[in-house]
Amino acid sequence: MNSVCWYGLKTIGNSSKSGNGSEPNSEDEVGPGGKRRRHGRGTEKENDHLSATPKAHPVSSEPRRIQVDIEQAQALVRKLDMEKGIEDNVLSSSGQGKLEVEKSHGGSMGPIVIIRGLTAIKGLEGVELLDTLITYLWRVHGLDYYGVSESSEAKGLRHVRADNKTHDGTDASGSDWEKKLDSFWQARLEGQDPLETLTAKDKIDAAATEALDPFVRKIRDEKYGWKYGCGAKGCTKLFHAPEFVHKHLRLKHPDLVMELTSKVREDLYFQNYMK
């Protein structure tokens, strides 16, 4: 199983407690002379690049929507991490409420992720937490949260939250956009990895198991009893059980496995891509 460290992942963009910020696709950069340069204040080429970044609906920046997306994004982190065997991700857990000193000042009571460093403790909440979650989903799982899409790896530009300064909350398209976003990710949370569905991993594995059975040779050994040998050409390996032969064939004779499963792979290709 894999463990994940949060500190290699920086929160993106001009996040603010108000929830009105947008989050570009990369962090601040160091310009000539070693001075840090924020996006939006860089060269004309950089600004053109940012202006081309696809934007989510302005309703995505409403405080109400921010809280909904935090909970949904966090659920996606847990789901996708589990599918890929990633454990101990601090982003998967959160506490409701804050430290007592913050409560006394009337702070928000949304989800908080506590980051414990060597010398300090930091709490991620609101826009800062949401930006960290969706950046993690993009970089680690290839999931474009606002773009309602998922791929095997992060490529190109992902959708970012739009500025809601001109949004008055009465646009009917905002409601439709929210329904599309929520229904898509709720279906993902309740279903299986679409990449595995697309490649029909279970079907290919089943076909491989059936096709490899003839390559498992049962051999009688006078000293050790029944043994199972590899039937691949030129291979003399012996094992204690058939499943070990199957594992050996997949690891050491992948070309044979590909050849034996080529028919089912072709059929699945036409089912997925040629409809």
Steps between C-alpha positions, in 0.01 A plus 500: 500500500612856435501790739464859389663814631297821479789742518609448140171654396461876521171681512440666169421858412369803682290316756321707759276432796209665321484233232517749213843403371584297193779246487734485197675181395843558650677674784685831511824490305843649554582757236830656390710620792341252739187708562172314540241583237132434552289377213293775350795738539742320271574530133236549234551141388437373853187712532371366168560149632294573811221663303473180296446290813144357494276644771224344705163671537517811726271327750802283586639790706197546723575420869213250506642320197852502644384294800314250279804456278735451796295206626458352152867543407608345829274200436660463156848509654405215734339299219781536246775453758336174609478378139870564447618371838604840637487513880555751780396804298438785742266661245257211549421595857360819644367636823190710545578821683820677598723565793322666791672833440367505144150403608489794737551733205203362309697309236338272242405149602565321171732200453859557609809292421771530762853487361763423763851598397827466689476844658146620432136400463286638219130465436369492143141615453272675256644596163852402603387147587289467184786616277733249664250216454424564133868559422582164661222330301640649179868429555471157661184356342459697174157622613381841377240577766335805342546355152308183602755272338753237600800356318800284581725804552487879516543650153440849369301752703239421758193710573534758776249685712365817340484845655150555637515880518251532216280212613179603680383146576191519277641334188298185429798345323678488836246252634536282191878511529486394865268209423733379225807529724343327800327221307823417314717474811234327709476234229879466514492463878239226476658317206836354403807646334387603148848429367467139613150487356626635169776243475276228647780379724289224656405360160859500382620335822233231470590438136868479589435249778301276267754530218794425730355182650644278221845639584485361853661155496422260785807292580541210743812525715599183691638700790270804523179371344313705241674807359387748236728606218504790259401397148656798326756403237841434653388562860565232766373679812301293752251624760288364785162617364339599166442861609876546539549384142244756383680775690832388354360500147363855539828632641758309298315426176290815434529461122331161523222645716446788256481256210250275679274792597528693173156386381316620809699826495396564141135430583511737796668768289214496252242504781659804667620710209318401182140544614 
